[in-house]
């Protein structure tokens, strides 16, 4: 049986995201073949509340919550199965894992190709994030793809508004329950456009997090620090506007039309297959 039979992918999408969903997430080979189940949660008021309901009704052991503009390359889920087995042997109390995560030292770990950030990393073809030889403890995970172990008892906060910072929140929830969270290194494509401003929706999420976790802050995320300091968010918004106007060479607003081709160009399929072969889990064709 394909290992993905015990996986379930969820994504939140608006009616206007159909083209993105079909181009990216649905084209992931394991999802396109039907080996891994995908559930699209349409037009939800918030990601965190939608995903909390998904966890409550899920049957599979390993739940993947991903953006609809993510593409999982060939062999990604096979590699995930191996990583989950290894992580469970390393720490039976793990609850959450991220694909692009922040350590306590502030390092971003886990390799991704993000269309919006590719110009910043020409030496690696646009791939960013630290390569890992083993899972590492993290303090937050990026929302592009979050792994949740269903039997851990950890879930998303149904009261967290909008579609931001639920990656940091679920890690803090896990910490509060005595569960651990890790960064994994499973290369993937995030076919995103550059975020050039932080709107009112982000501000609502941020302020909720400050109220909820006031005694635990600051917490570093992939998009900045969540802090009780009232100047942190306004200053970050100003920096983003400055970047949008004066540093256009450092970001991209163009998505790739074929994430599968980009994945092969970057050698992600080979990276994933090679690591499995080295551990006796796969003999690539």
SULZIFEN-V162269 format. One record per residue. PSI is psi as a letter, one per 40 degrees, with the letter a starting at -180 (NA if undefined). D_LAST is the distance of its C-alpha to the last C-alpha in whole Angstrom. Layout:
PSI,D_LAST
PSI,D_LAST
This chain:
i,19
h,17
d,18
e,20
d,22
e,24
i,24
h,26
h,26
i,30
i,31
h,35
i,35
i,38
d,39
e,38
e,35
d,33
d,32
d,30
d,29
d,27
d,26
c,25
d,24
d,24
e,21
h,19
d,16
d,17
d,20
d,20
e,18
e,21
d,19
h,21
h,25
h,26
h,30
h,32
h,36
h,38
f,41
i,41
d,44
i,42
d,39
d,40
d,42
d,39
d,37
d,39
d,40
d,36
d,36
d,39
e,38
i,34
d,33
i,29
d,29
h,27
h,29
h,27
h,30
i,28
i,30
e,29
f,28
i,25
h,22
h,19
i,16
i,12
e,12
d,16
d,17
d,15
d,16
d,19
d,19
d,19
d,21
d,24
d,24
d,24
d,27
d,29
d,29
d,31
h,33
e,34
e,36
i,33
d,34
i,32
i,29
i,29
d,26
h,29
i,32
h,35
i,36
d,40
e,40
e,39
h,35
h,33
i,29
h,26
h,24
i,24
h,25
h,28
d,29
d,33
e,32
d,30
d,33
e,34
f,31
d,30
e,29
e,26
e,25
e,27
h,25
i,28
i,28
h,28
i,25
i,25
e,24
i,26
i,28
i,31
i,34
i,35
e,38
i,37
i,33
i,33
e,33
d,30
h,28
h,30
h,28
h,31
h,31
d,33
e,35
e,36
e,39
h,39
i,39
i,40
h,43
e,44
e,47
h,45
i,46
a,44
f,40
i,40
e,40
e,39
d,36
d,39
d,41
d,39
d,38
d,42
d,42
d,40
d,42
d,45
e,44
e,43
i,39
i,37
i,34
i,31
h,29
i,25
g,23
g,20
h,20
i,21
h,23
h,26
g,27
i,31
i,34
h,37
h,39
e,42
i,45
h,45
a,47
d,50
d,47
d,45
d,49
d,49
d,46
d,47
d,51
d,50
d,47
d,50
d,53
d,50
f,49
d,52
e,53
e,49
i,49
i,48
h,44
h,41
i,39
e,36
e,39
a,42
h,44
h,46
i,49
e,53
h,54
e,55
e,55
d,51
d,50
d,52
d,51
d,48
d,48
d,51
d,48
d,45
d,48
d,49
d,45
d,45
d,48
e,48
f,44
e,42
e,40
e,38
i,37
i,35
e,36
h,33
i,30
i,27
e,27
g,23
d,21
d,18
d,18
d,20
d,17
d,15
d,18
e,19
f,15
d,15
d,12
d,11
d,14
d,13
d,10
d,11
d,14
d,13
d,11
d,14
e,16
f,14
e,13
i,9
g,6
i,4
NA,0
